[in-house]
């Protein structure tokens, strides 16, 4: 089974605004040395291979309930292709998950496994460190894994290869949850699910991002950063994790952008003045270096595409360079934009799926009697004909009539609670 370099996979049931070629010119010499220097430049792009033409990957949704047991439902959204323009989704619940609330989910996908990994939660006890839970997309079995080193409520998760990185969304210097260590990793390359337990792995602490508070040996904060630090935007580009935090409300000054090298386990500043230009996660699209994110410069729910690349000089200890170019998204024959919902995914073959939750019938108990999950699917216009060379200065044009679909979780004992959608996940089987 092949996976794509341009996007994470799915399964059934701030920066200088310039192109990488400019950096190559700056780091090469004239004449005969140009070709030799060019070979020393490493362009960091997403991992994977190519998507087979006859594949149309599916979507997994992890839906949170208002009750404690079961806490989540795993839905597989299979797809058919009734026309040349849009797929048609078919939702099916495949598993209940008994776990803590306030967990986050990520996909670990490799040629030998496709796992949905949940991390976080907080039981309320001082020694509570949250949970790790794994859903095997092939066998549909569930296993409980080792607890994180420290509690994390809805942590930011990054899947790089067969490793899961968990970062506190809002590091806390006063009390639990989200006390240090704020950043840790779980290596699943040798892990196995045996009798409902995840074995062969353990959480290991990692150095915190330089944007996070600095503590002394006694856990006392010693830096002069903003009183509240919260992750604002992030993305995984190749083996780098990009990260920015929310602007300081007192100074209104952006803190800049850092990158974590998962090979060397070191943080680097890639821009000391600008934050990433989007909010939340930027997810890979299916074209080289193209990511989808919610732009900060527009309405909060306007979806925008970005070409993101990391450049590093091989054999040189210099800091890697980050390059971002915005690629506007428009609807064919109109100037309207795409509403992204709570989050969005790339389903392959040019299809973008915006996922959200319609909340109706609120009660005093915060239960949702008529809570509909919706999906709006847009397909790229002339995806096969447009060349990559048109991306940097052009637009991503989507079809004018998206496919719209909604379904409800009609289980009285498992009613939803907002925000109901915890994750949109893409895996291959």
Secondary structure as UniProt FT lines:
FT   HELIX           20..26
FT   TURN            31..32
FT   HELIX           33..38
FT   TURN            39..40
FT   STRAND          41..44
FT   TURN            53..54
FT   STRAND          59..65
FT   STRAND          72..80
FT   STRAND          88..97
FT   STRAND          103..110
FT   TURN            111..112
FT   STRAND          113..121
FT   TURN            126..127
FT   STRAND          131..136
FT   TURN            137..139
FT   STRAND          142..145
FT   STRAND          156..160
FT   TURN            161..162
FT   STRAND          163..167
FT   STRAND          183..187
FT   TURN            189..190
FT   STRAND          192..194
FT   TURN            195..196
FT   STRAND          197..199
FT   STRAND          203..205
FT   TURN            210..211
FT   TURN            217..218
FT   STRAND          231..237
FT   TURN            238..239
FT   STRAND          240..245
FT   TURN            249..251
FT   STRAND          257..261
FT   TURN            262..265
FT   STRAND          266..271
FT   STRAND          278..284
FT   TURN            288..289
FT   STRAND          290..295
FT   TURN            300..301
FT   STRAND          302..313
FT   TURN            314..315
FT   STRAND          321..327
FT   STRAND          329..331
FT   TURN            332..333
FT   STRAND          343..348
FT   TURN            349..350
FT   STRAND          351..362
FT   TURN            364..365
FT   STRAND          368..380
FT   TURN            381..385
FT   HELIX           388..390
FT   TURN            391..393
FT   STRAND          396..398
FT   STRAND          403..408
FT   HELIX           412..414
FT   STRAND          416..425
//
